[in-house]
Amino acid sequence: MPDEQGPLRLAERVADTARELGIDTVLIGAYALAAHDYVRATADLDLASAVQPSELQALATKLAELGLHVAVYSPDEQDDLGGKVVVWEEADEDGDPVEPVEVVNFLNIHRPRRNPAVEAIRHASPLAGLPSLRYPKLEHLIALKLDAGAPKDELDVIELLQRNRDADVEVIRATCKTYGLERIDALIDVVKRRLDA
């Protein structure tokens, strides 16, 4: 795992506060990758939620009441995701957040769609030594990455597959295809060719 305690400590506060409000979260991004043996640099820490806008706003309000800096970004009909809350304790000399935690909401009421976030949150496991923070199963993390759809996300999937050679590839494939993420076949083939070379 990355060893920056600042973002982890803040993420624990955010996750605990969310849980008090009945909002479950799961690590996504670099910290979730690290839980599955792929460590890479990150500028922030991301948590996923799948809640109504009023619940996301309630979380932002509660975090602000706790003395944290908070910015809320609401979705519209063009967004795949349902907005986010950015939380930070300190800003730099330009006023930009230092080591922020982002709560990314995967439920957009303007564009309802099935995505892997709900299952990822439901089946998440506690992080060793940090039980307030939970990380997704490998198959759900890969599905979340493919759902995001950026080239970097596909590279992350390839790295995850290469670093988790004992994983059940058919479970990963089936999970991704549940969400129409057919691209998983090509990425599994890329990894197989690399490992066979």
Solvent accessible surface area in square Angstrom, and as a share of the most:
residue,aa,sasa,rsa
1,M,91,0.40
2,P,16,0.10
3,D,114,0.59
4,E,74,0.33
5,Q,116,0.52
6,G,23,0.22
7,P,8,0.05
8,L,5,0.02
9,R,127,0.46
10,L,2,0.01
11,A,0,0.00
12,E,44,0.20
13,R,87,0.32
14,V,0,0.00
15,A,1,0.01
16,D,55,0.28
17,T,7,0.04
18,A,0,0.00
19,R,92,0.34
20,E,131,0.59
21,L,73,0.36
22,G,63,0.61
23,I,3,0.01
24,D,70,0.36
25,T,4,0.02
26,V,1,0.00
27,L,0,0.00
28,I,21,0.10
29,G,13,0.13
30,A,5,0.04
31,Y,3,0.01
32,A,0,0.00
33,L,0,0.00
34,A,8,0.06
35,A,29,0.22
36,H,23,0.10
37,D,94,0.49
38,Y,18,0.07
39,V,89,0.51
40,R,62,0.23
41,A,94,0.73
42,T,45,0.26
43,A,93,0.72
44,D,35,0.18
45,L,1,0.00
46,D,29,0.15
47,L,1,0.01
48,A,0,0.00
49,S,0,0.00
50,A,29,0.23
51,V,15,0.08
52,Q,86,0.38
53,P,51,0.32
54,S,81,0.53
55,E,65,0.29
56,L,6,0.03
57,Q,89,0.39
58,A,46,0.35
59,L,0,0.00
60,A,3,0.02
61,T,64,0.37
62,K,69,0.29
63,L,0,0.00
64,A,53,0.41
65,E,123,0.55
66,L,77,0.38
67,G,63,0.60
68,L,13,0.06
69,H,91,0.41
70,V,39,0.22
71,A,25,0.20
72,V,58,0.33
73,Y,114,0.43
74,S,93,0.60
75,P,21,0.13
76,D,65,0.34
77,E,103,0.46
78,Q,148,0.66
79,D,56,0.29
80,D,72,0.37
81,L,63,0.31
82,G,2,0.02
83,G,12,0.12
84,K,62,0.26
85,V,0,0.00
86,V,13,0.07
87,V,0,0.00
88,W,36,0.13
89,E,58,0.26
90,E,117,0.52
91,A,52,0.40
92,D,56,0.29
93,E,162,0.73
94,D,113,0.59
95,G,49,0.47
96,D,77,0.40
97,P,51,0.32
98,V,59,0.34
99,E,76,0.34
100,P,18,0.11
101,V,0,0.00
102,E,30,0.14
103,V,0,0.00
104,V,17,0.10
105,N,0,0.00
106,F,20,0.08
107,L,55,0.27
108,N,3,0.01
109,I,83,0.42
110,H,84,0.37
111,R,99,0.36
112,P,105,0.66
113,R,89,0.32
114,R,158,0.58
115,N,14,0.07
116,P,0,0.00
117,A,0,0.00
118,V,73,0.42
119,E,47,0.21
120,A,0,0.00
121,I,15,0.07
122,R,146,0.53
123,H,77,0.34
124,A,17,0.13
125,S,41,0.26
126,P,84,0.53
127,L,11,0.06
128,A,100,0.78
129,G,76,0.73
130,L,36,0.18
131,P,97,0.61
132,S,21,0.14
133,L,1,0.00
134,R,40,0.15
135,Y,52,0.20
136,P,1,0.00
137,K,90,0.38
138,L,17,0.09
139,E,30,0.14
140,H,16,0.07
141,L,2,0.01
142,I,0,0.00
143,A,0,0.00
144,L,11,0.05
145,K,17,0.07
146,L,13,0.07
147,D,31,0.16
148,A,72,0.56
149,G,50,0.48
150,A,43,0.33
151,P,109,0.68
152,K,92,0.39
153,D,19,0.10
154,E,39,0.18
155,L,100,0.50
156,D,0,0.00
157,V,0,0.00
158,I,13,0.07
159,E,44,0.20
160,L,0,0.00
161,L,12,0.06
162,Q,36,0.16
163,R,117,0.43
164,N,27,0.14
165,R,167,0.61
166,D,149,0.77
167,A,29,0.22
168,D,83,0.43
169,V,54,0.31
170,E,103,0.46
171,V,67,0.38
172,I,3,0.01
173,R,58,0.21
174,A,60,0.47
175,T,22,0.13
176,C,0,0.00
177,K,74,0.31
178,T,70,0.40
179,Y,32,0.12
180,G,52,0.50
181,L,24,0.12
182,E,99,0.45
183,R,120,0.44
184,I,0,0.00
185,D,43,0.22
186,A,39,0.30
187,L,3,0.02
188,I,15,0.08
189,D,66,0.34
190,V,36,0.21
191,V,9,0.05
192,K,122,0.52
193,R,153,0.56
194,R,124,0.45
195,L,74,0.37
196,D,98,0.51
197,A,120,0.93
